[in-house]
Amino acid sequence: MTTPLLDACDLGAIANGRHLVHAVSLSVTSGDRLAIIGPNGAGKTTLLRMLSGMLRPSFGEVKLGGRR
């Protein structure tokens, strides 16, 4: 089994006491496609910011190429 390019485990974000993203886990390997869909205010941008490293998750972890 190969190391995932992107691996997220139990990601969550809390701001002002409100859960913006709750318990998201995913794994993306070479050749995979990923779509993040949902209504306005569902936390898509917050999730993408956590996955890219622009925002530190309130809980959980993100690994890029096996590294935190």
N, C-alpha and C positions, 0 to 999 in steps of 0.2 A: 504494500500500500504506500502511496506517495504522500508527502507532506502537503496539506492543503495550502493554497496560495493565501487564502483568507479564512480565518477560523474565529468565530465569536461564540462565547459561552455565557449564557444567562445575563446578557447586557441589559442594563437599565439606566434610566436617567430620571432624576427627581429635581424639580426646580420649584421653589416657593411652596414646598410641601405637597406638590402635585406630581404624580407619576406621568412622565411624558412618554417614556418607553419602558416596557416591563417584560423581563425574562425572554429576550430574543436570543436564539441560538441558531447558528448557520455555519456551513462549511462549503467553501468554493475551491474546486480544484481546476487544473488546467483544462480548458475546453468547455467548462460549465458556463451557463448564462444565468444571470440573476436579475430579477425584476422586483422592485419594491413598489407596491401599489397600495392605495388606500385613500380615504376621504381627506379633505382639508383638515389640518389639525391632528392627524393621527400619529404624528411623530416620525414621518419619513425623512425629513431633513435632519432632525436630531439623530436618527439612526445612522444616516450617511456620514454625518460629522464624526460620530463615534467610530465608525468603521474606518474612516480615513485618518484618524488620529488628531483631527482638529478639535475634538471635544473629549475630555476624559469622562468615561462612564461613572455613574454613581456607584454601580456595582457590576460585577462580571469582568470579563477580559476579552481583548482582541489580540490575535496573533497574525502577523503578516509574514508569510514564508517561514512559519514556525517560531518567530521571534515576537516578543511582547512589544 
